[in-house]
Amino acid sequence: MTETSSGLIYTEVVGEICHVTLSAPEKLNAVDHDMVVALRDTCAPIFKDANVKVVVFRGAGRGFCAGFAHEGICSISHNSQAALMKRWIISCSPSMTFWNSWAPVTRL
């Protein structure tokens, strides 16, 4: 099993199957900026690996993913919120390769 440098994602390749585990169970694996960056950095090489035929996503702890993490957003100015959202959208773009991946993607 391989851990990302941030410790937010673990991967394990077994044969032609890559298991990707979101590992922030204390916040139900909610997606924040750090998680988006970790997903982007983790998934880009996986989706380019011709030996991986299936990618399975799962979440550590009691939930797969609680959705978008809003903590810290309300305490910053409107202009800063807009800039932050723009950065997140740009960061998410490579992660959206899930939908364009040639390998079937599922979650457990």
KAUR-V935967 format. One line per field, one symbol per residue. psi: psi as a letter, one per 20 degrees, with the letter a starting at -180 (. if undefined). A space follows every 50 residues. Layout:
BEGIN
psi=???
END
This chain:
BEGIN
psi=ppqrhijipqqppocjppppppmmhhkkkqoaghhggggghghghgiioi iohpppqrpqbjqgpibppipighirrghhgggghggggghhghhiighj qippprq.
END
